[in-house]
Amino acid sequence: MSNVFYRSSKPYPVAVRGEGVYLYDSAGKRYLDGSSGALVANIGHGRREVGEAMAAQAARLPFVHGSQFSSDILEEYAARLAQFCGMPEARFWAVSGGSEATESAIKLARQYQKERGEGGRYKIVTRVPSYHGASLGSLAASGMGARRELYTPLMRPEAWPKLPKPDANRDGAEDAEQLRALLEREGPDTVAAFMAEPVVGASDAALAPADGYYQRIRQICDEYGVLFIADEVMCGMGRCGSALAVSQWGGVQPDIVVLGKGLAAGYAPLAGVLVTRQIYDTLMDGSGAFMHGFTYAGHPVSVAAGLSVLDIVEREGLVQAAQERGTQLLQGLRELQAQFPQMLTVRGTGLLLGVVLGDPVTGQSFQTPGMAARVGTEAMRRGLVTYPGSGADDGKRGDHLLLGPPLSITGEEVEELLAVLGEALGAAFSGQT
C-alpha cells in the first residue's frame, strides 16, 4: 500500500532516472519527455553541474529568511536574470513556484496602486481561457472553468473581470481594444492591472494574438493607469525563442513579469517576479515594505540551481535552439495534420506548440475531456510524454494537446517525437490500441 496522495486515481509509473530528453521508470521503460513535464525541464534531465552547484550552496549557506538577510547568490542571480530578460534595472522577487509568483504579482499591483494614492483600484483583469496558478488568488485570476468551478464560492467574482481570448486571425490592435471597452464598463479607477500569458499555455495550447495586440495593450494600460502583468511562467525563459515571449510584439515591456518553471528547469522549486524600478521605488518610498512574503522566498539552494540553469541556457544558445527546433517540430506537426484531419489547428511559438483536435467535417472541436486524453494515453504507452488539455472553447469543447520538449532537444530527437506521436494519433483516431 502506498501512503502517497496521488493527484488522480490513474496508475502512475515510478520514474527513477532522467537523462537529456528521456525519463526511465522502475520497469526500465524509456519515455521521451515531449512536454518537459509541464513545460518545466528546459535544459533536459540529469545535468550534473546543476546538482553540484546546489550541493555547494547547501554546504555553504542553505537558508536565510528574506526578512532578515539577503545572500550573495541571490544578488548575483537577480542581476544576471534582469540582464537576460532585457530589464537591467528591474528588481527580482524570488519565490518557490508559479502560483506563489502570480499571487505576489497580484498583491504587488494592488499595493502599488494604493501607495500612489489610487486605493480604489483592486480589480485584476484577465482572459478566458487562461491559467495563472492553483492557489486561491491565482485561480480566481484564471479563466479555466474546470479547475475554478469547485472553488468559486471562495472567490469575489467582481474583483476578477474577464476579457475574451485573442483571435489570431483578427487585427491585433483592434482585438486589444476589447480591453478599453472593458475598462470603461468596469470603471478605470477600480482596475489595478491587466494580466495575460503572452503565449497561452495549458488552457488553450500555444494560442498567440496577432501582431499589434500587445503594443495596443501597452498603450491602453498606460492611458488608464493600469499595470500590465505578463505571466511568462510557461512561455518565458527562452521557450518561445526569445528571453521573454512578450518581447516578440515590438519589444513591448510589461510593468511586472511573472516567471517560473524554466527558471530552475525542474532542478529546484524557483519562481518569481521582475518589476520595474518605478514600482519598487513607489513601495519603498511609501510604506517602505512589500506587505507580503513566503518562508522560502529567495532560498539560496534554489537560486543556485537557477543560476546554473541560466549559465547552461546562455552557454549552449538554447534560446536560439528553441527557434530552430521549434520550426522543425511545427513543420512536422503540419505534415501530420495532412495525414490526420482531426488536427484542426496546429500552431506554436518556439518550442511551445499546440494542436487543437476536432471534427474535420464540421470544423468543431471535440467535446471534452475526450480525444486529447486518449491521444496522450496512446503516446504514453509508446514512450512519449505529452500534455493533453480540454475546455479551451467554452469549458466543454476544445480538446487540445500541448507539446514543449526541452530546449536542448536535437533534430534527431524531434523526428523521434513526431514518429511516436504519429503512431499515437493513428491509434487514438482508429480506436485501436
MIVEX-388598 format. One record per residue (C-alpha): x, y, z; chain; residue number from 1. Coordinates in steps of 0.1 Angstrom, whole numbers, plus 5000, padded with zeros to 4 digits. Layout:
   east   north     up   mol   seq
      X       Y      Z     A   NUM
...
END
This chain:
   east   north     up   mol   seq
   5000    5000   5000     A     1
   5012    5035   4992     A     2
   5010    5065   5015     A     3
   5012    5089   4986     A     4
   4982    5112   4980     A     5
   4981    5109   4942     A     6
   4967    5136   4920     A     7
   4941    5112   4904     A     8
   4931    5075   4905     A     9
   4950    5065   4874     A    10
   4981    5042   4878     A    11
   5014    5060   4878     A    12
   5048    5046   4866     A    13
   5076    5053   4890     A    14
   5103    5074   4874     A    15
   5138    5065   4886     A    16
   5162    5084   4863     A    17
   5164    5112   4837     A    18
   5189    5119   4810     A    19
   5187    5145   4784     A    20
   5151    5144   4769     A    21
   5144    5110   4783     A    22
   5129    5096   4815     A    23
   5132    5060   4827     A    24
   5108    5042   4850     A    25
   5114    5014   4875     A    26
   5105    4988   4849     A    27
   5132    5000   4826     A    28
   5109    5017   4801     A    29
   5122    5049   4784     A    30
   5100    5079   4777     A    31
   5108    5109   4755     A    32
   5097    5139   4776     A    33
   5078    5157   4749     A    34
   5063    5182   4773     A    35
   5092    5188   4797     A    36
   5069    5176   4824     A    37
   5046    5206   4825     A    38
   5070    5226   4803     A    39
   5095    5228   4831     A    40
   5126    5208   4822     A    41
   5140    5234   4797     A    42
   5176    5222   4798     A    43
   5168    5185   4799     A    44
   5173    5159   4827     A    45
   5204    5148   4845     A    46
   5226    5178   4843     A    47
   5253    5170   4868     A    48
   5266    5206   4871     A    49
   5233    5219   4884     A    50
   5233    5193   4912     A    51
   5269    5202   4920     A    52
   5260    5239   4922     A    53
   5231    5231   4946     A    54
   5253    5209   4968     A    55
   5280    5235   4970     A    56
   5255    5262   4980     A    57
   5238    5239   5006     A    58
   5272    5232   5022     A    59
   5279    5269   5023     A    60
   5246    5286   5031     A    61
   5214    5265   5029     A    62
   5189    5290   5042     A    63
   5183    5326   5054     A    64
   5149    5343   5059     A    65
   5142    5371   5035     A    66
   5131    5394   5062     A    67
   5165    5392   5079     A    68
   5192    5386   5052     A    69
   5200    5388   5016     A    70
   5226    5364   5001     A    71
   5254    5367   4976     A    72
   5238    5341   4953     A    73
   5205    5359   4953     A    74
   5222    5392   4945     A    75
   5242    5377   4916     A    76
   5212    5358   4902     A    77
   5189    5388   4903     A    78
   5214    5409   4883     A    79
   5220    5381   4857     A    80
   5183    5374   4853     A    81
   5174    5411   4848     A    82
   5200    5414   4821     A    83
   5189    5382   4804     A    84
   5153    5393   4803     A    85
   5162    5428   4789     A    86
   5152    5446   4820     A    87
   5185    5456   4836     A    88
   5170    5480   4862     A    89
   5143    5456   4873     A    90
   5140    5442   4908     A    91
   5135    5404   4913     A    92
   5112    5389   4939     A    93
   5120    5352   4943     A    94
   5095    5326   4954     A    95
   5092    5288   4951     A    96
   5065    5283   4924     A    97
   5044    5299   4897     A    98
   5013    5302   4918     A    99
   5033    5320   4945     A   100
   5047    5343   4919     A   101
   5013    5351   4905     A   102
   4999    5358   4940     A   103
   5029    5381   4945     A   104
   5022    5400   4913     A   105
   4985    5404   4922     A   106
   4993    5417   4956     A   107
   5021    5439   4943     A   108
   4998    5455   4918     A   109
   4972    5462   4945     A   110
   4997    5477   4969     A   111
   5014    5498   4942     A   112
   4981    5514   4933     A   113
   4973    5521   4969     A   114
   5008    5536   4975     A   115
   5004    5560   4947     A   116
   4971    5573   4960     A   117
   4947    5551   4939     A   118
   4933    5530   4967     A   119
   4901    5523   4948     A   120
   4919    5501   4923     A   121
   4917    5464   4932     A   122
   4904    5446   4902     A   123
   4927    5423   4881     A   124
   4915    5419   4845     A   125
   4924    5385   4829     A   126
   4912    5365   4799     A   127
   4891    5334   4792     A   128
   4906    5309   4789     A   129
   4938    5314   4809     A   130
   4957    5297   4837     A   131
   4976    5316   4863     A   132
   4980    5290   4891     A   133
   4964    5268   4916     A   134
   4964    5289   4948     A   135
   4931    5307   4955     A   136
   4942    5341   4942     A   137
   4959    5329   4911     A   138
   4930    5305   4904     A   139
   4905    5334   4908     A   140
   4925    5352   4882     A   141
   4924    5322   4859     A   142
   4898    5317   4832     A   143
   4898    5279   4833     A   144
   4863    5268   4843     A   145
   4870    5231   4851     A   146
   4897    5240   4877     A   147
   4880    5270   4890     A   148
   4843    5259   4894     A   149
   4846    5240   4927     A   150
   4862    5269   4945     A   151
   4841    5298   4931     A   152
   4822    5303   4964     A   153
   4855    5312   4980     A   154
   4862    5340   4955     A   155
   4849    5375   4949     A   156
   4840    5374   4912     A   157
   4836    5411   4907     A   158
   4873    5415   4915     A   159
   4884    5394   4885     A   160
   4868    5408   4853     A   161
   4874    5386   4823     A   162
   4883    5395   4787     A   163
   4877    5372   4757     A   164
   4907    5354   4744     A   165
   4926    5370   4714     A   166
   4918    5359   4679     A   167
   4950    5353   4659     A   168
   4931    5359   4626     A   169
   4919    5394   4637     A   170
   4938    5427   4635     A   171
   4958    5427   4667     A   172
   4953    5463   4677     A   173
   4916    5461   4670     A   174
   4914    5429   4691     A   175
   4932    5446   4720     A   176
   4906    5474   4720     A   177
   4883    5450   4739     A   178
   4904    5459   4770     A   179
   4895    5496   4766     A   180
   4858    5487   4764     A   181
   4860    5465   4795     A   182
   4878    5492   4815     A   183
   4851    5517   4806     A   184
   4824    5493   4817     A   185
   4842    5484   4850     A   186
   4853    5520   4858     A   187
   4890    5525   4851     A   188
   4896    5538   4886     A   189
   4887    5503   4900     A   190
   4912    5483   4880     A   191
   4948    5477   4892     A   192
   4962    5456   4865     A   193
   4957    5435   4833     A   194
   4974    5401   4834     A   195
   4978    5378   4804     A   196
   5000    5349   4792     A   197
   5018    5364   4761     A   198
   5016    5329   4745     A   199
   4989    5308   4762     A   200
   4999    5275   4778     A   201
   4978    5248   4794     A   202
   4944    5264   4790     A   203
   4945    5270   4752     A   204
   4976    5253   4737     A   205
   5001    5278   4723     A   206
   4975    5304   4714     A   207
   4991    5338   4705     A   208
   4975    5370   4693     A   209
   4983    5388   4660     A   210
   5010    5415   4658     A   211
   4998    5448   4672     A   212
   4979    5432   4701     A   213
   5003    5437   4730     A   214
   5016    5470   4715     A   215
   4980    5483   4719     A   216
   4975    5466   4753     A   217
   5006    5486   4765     A   218
   4991    5518   4752     A   219
   4957    5513   4768     A   220
   4973    5503   4801     A   221
   4994    5535   4801     A   222
   4964    5556   4792     A   223
   4942    5543   4820     A   224
   4969    5539   4847     A   225
   4966    5501   4847     A   226
   4996    5479   4852     A   227
   5004    5453   4825     A   228
   5014    5419   4840     A   229
   5029    5394   4816     A   230
   5026    5359   4830     A   231
   5056    5341   4815     A   232
   5057    5312   4839     A   233
   5053    5288   4810     A   234
   5063    5308   4779     A   235
   5093    5327   4793     A   236
   5129    5319   4798     A   237
   5137    5312   4761     A   238
   5109    5287   4755     A   239
   5093    5307   4727     A   240
   5126    5316   4711     A   241
   5133    5348   4729     A   242
   5142    5355   4765     A   243
   5106    5368   4772     A   244
   5078    5359   4748     A   245
   5061    5393   4751     A   246
   5092    5410   4735     A   247
   5082    5394   4702     A   248
   5054    5420   4699     A   249
   5076    5450   4690     A   250
   5097    5450   4721     A   251
   5068    5456   4745     A   252
   5079    5458   4781     A   253
   5054    5449   4809     A   254
   5054    5465   4843     A   255
   5056    5431   4860     A   256
   5068    5398   4846     A   257
   5058    5366   4863     A   258
   5084    5338   4859     A   259
   5087    5301   4869     A   260
   5091    5266   4855     A   261
   5121    5272   4833     A   262
   5139    5294   4859     A   263
   5154    5264   4876     A   264
   5142    5239   4849     A   265
   5128    5214   4875     A   266
   5161    5211   4895     A   267
   5146    5230   4924     A   268
   5115    5250   4932     A   269
   5121    5285   4919     A   270
   5098    5313   4905     A   271
   5094    5350   4909     A   272
   5085    5384   4895     A   273
   5106    5410   4878     A   274
   5092    5445   4885     A   275
   5102    5479   4871     A   276
   5122    5503   4892     A   277
   5093    5527   4893     A   278
   5071    5501   4911     A   279
   5098    5491   4935     A   280
   5107    5528   4943     A   281
   5070    5536   4949     A   282
   5067    5509   4975     A   283
   5100    5517   4992     A   284
   5093    5555   4992     A   285
   5058    5549   5006     A   286
   5053    5523   5033     A   287
   5088    5511   5029     A   288
   5079    5474   5025     A   289
   5061    5449   5004     A   290
   5033    5436   5026     A   291
   5037    5400   5016     A   292
   5062    5372   5019     A   293
   5069    5334   5019     A   294
   5092    5314   5042     A   295
   5113    5300   5013     A   296
   5114    5331   4992     A   297
   5149    5335   4977     A   298
   5160    5301   4990     A   299
   5198    5300   4983     A   300
   5199    5264   4971     A   301
   5170    5270   4946     A   302
   5186    5302   4934     A   303
   5219    5284   4929     A   304
   5201    5260   4907     A   305
   5186    5289   4888     A   306
   5220    5305   4882     A   307
   5235    5272   4870     A   308
   5205    5267   4846     A   309
   5209    5302   4833     A   310
   5246    5295   4826     A   311
   5236    5265   4805     A   312
   5209    5283   4786     A   313
   5233    5311   4777     A   314
   5264    5289   4770     A   315
   5246    5264   4748     A   316
   5225    5290   4730     A   317
   5192    5274   4739     A   318
   5171    5304   4731     A   319
   5182    5302   4695     A   320
   5178    5264   4696     A   321
   5142    5268   4707     A   322
   5136    5288   4675     A   323
   5153    5262   4653     A   324
   5139    5231   4668     A   325
   5105    5247   4671     A   326
   5104    5254   4634     A   327
   5113    5218   4627     A   328
   5086    5205   4651     A   329
   5060    5228   4638     A   330
   5067    5217   4602     A   331
   5064    5180   4613     A   332
   5031    5187   4630     A   333
   5018    5202   4599     A   334
   5028    5172   4579     A   335
   5009    5150   4605     A   336
   4979    5174   4601     A   337
   4978    5165   4564     A   338
   4976    5128   4574     A   339
   4951    5133   4603     A   340
   4924    5160   4595     A   341
   4912    5157   4631     A   342
   4941    5180   4639     A   343
   4921    5211   4632     A   344
   4947    5236   4642     A   345
   4985    5234   4645     A   346
   5003    5264   4660     A   347
   5033    5273   4680     A   348
   5060    5298   4690     A   349
   5094    5284   4695     A   350
   5092    5252   4715     A   351
   5057    5259   4728     A   352
   5034    5242   4704     A   353
   4997    5232   4704     A   354
   4973    5210   4684     A   355
   4935    5216   4686     A   356
   4916    5184   4679     A   357
   4881    5182   4664     A   358
   4857    5170   4637     A   359
   4871    5177   4603     A   360
   4836    5177   4587     A   361
   4820    5203   4610     A   362
   4852    5221   4620     A   363
   4841    5220   4656     A   364
   4865    5210   4683     A   365
   4857    5178   4702     A   366
   4837    5176   4735     A   367
   4860    5173   4765     A   368
   4875    5155   4781     A   369
   4880    5130   4753     A   370
   4902    5127   4723     A   371
   4932    5147   4737     A   372
   4934    5125   4768     A   373
   4931    5094   4745     A   374
   4960    5106   4723     A   375
   4980    5113   4755     A   376
   4974    5078   4768     A   377
   4984    5062   4735     A   378
   5015    5083   4734     A   379
   5024    5074   4769     A   380
   5020    5037   4760     A   381
   5045    5042   4733     A   382
   5070    5061   4754     A   383
   5061    5097   4747     A   384
   5050    5122   4773     A   385
   5026    5149   4761     A   386
   5004    5175   4779     A   387
   4967    5169   4770     A   388
   4942    5197   4778     A   389
   4905    5205   4774     A   390
   4878    5231   4775     A   391
   4895    5259   4756     A   392
   4864    5269   4736     A   393
   4837    5271   4762     A   394
   4847    5248   4791     A   395
   4831    5218   4774     A   396
   4846    5219   4739     A   397
   4882    5223   4730     A   398
   4904    5192   4733     A   399
   4940    5201   4726     A   400
   4975    5188   4730     A   401
   5004    5208   4742     A   402
   5040    5200   4732     A   403
   5071    5215   4747     A   404
   5102    5193   4748     A   405
   5134    5205   4765     A   406
   5151    5233   4746     A   407
   5182    5210   4744     A   408
   5163    5185   4721     A   409
   5182    5175   4690     A   410
   5169    5174   4655     A   411
   5170    5135   4656     A   412
   5150    5135   4688     A   413
   5124    5158   4673     A   414
   5120    5133   4644     A   415
   5116    5105   4670     A   416
   5089    5126   4689     A   417
   5070    5131   4656     A   418
   5072    5094   4647     A   419
   5058    5082   4680     A   420
   5031    5109   4681     A   421
   5020    5099   4646     A   422
   5016    5063   4658     A   423
   4996    5075   4689     A   424
   4973    5097   4667     A   425
   4966    5068   4644     A   426
   4957    5045   4673     A   427
   4936    5071   4690     A   428
   4916    5081   4659     A   429
   4911    5045   4648     A   430
   4901    5033   4682     A   431
   4929    5007   4682     A   432
   4955    5002   4709     A   433
END
